[in-house]
């Protein structure tokens, strides 16, 4: 019998802006750091705009099927 493994999306991901369609002025860089330790998944998104300003968003998810509400932004 084989055990089913679950995907692990942990890592640092960079958006390919040349292959992405966005509304408005596109940023110069978008990085996503994902920490995936089931059942918790934390997604930190860091956006660098062309004028040099930066912003970050953090989302927490529960991959067990429990509803997740995200209210904090840092």
N, C-alpha and C positions, 0 to 999 in steps of 0.2 A: 504494500500500500504506500502511495506517495503522499507526502504532506503538501498542502497548498501553501505557497509562500505569498505574502502580501507585498505589494510594491512599497518601496521606500524612496520618497522624493527628496530626501535631504540633500542639500548642496547649495551652491551659489549659482544662480541662473541669470544670464544677461539677455535682455530682449534684443532680438534682431530687428532694429528699427527700419531697415531697408525692406523687410518683408512684412511690416506691420502697418495697418491703416488706423490712424488715430484722428479724432476730431481736434480741430484747433492746431496751434503750433506744436510740432512734435518736440519732445525733450531731447537733450543731447545724449542721455544715458538712463537706462532703467535696469536696476539690479534687484533680484529677488533672492533672499536667503530663506531657505526652508529647513526647519528642524522637524523631522517626522519621527516621533516615538509613539507608536500606536498605543492608545487611540487618540493621542493629541498630535495636531499638526499646527505649527506656528509659522506664519508667513510674514516676513518683514520686507516691505517694498521701499526701495530708495530711488527717488527720482531726482535727476540733475537736469535743470533747464538750461537752455542755451545762454542765458544771462548769468549763469553760475549759481543761482539760488538752488537750494536743495530742500526736499521734504521727504518725510518717512511716514509710512502707515504700517501698523502691526495688526494682524488678524489671527485669532485662535479658532481652531476648528476641532470638533470631536468626530472622529471617523467611525464611531460605533453606531451612528444613526441618531444620536441625541441631538436635538435642536441646539444650535449655537447662535448666540447673539453677541455681536461685537459693537462696543460703544466707545472704547477708548482709542484715541489716535495720538501717537507720539512722533 
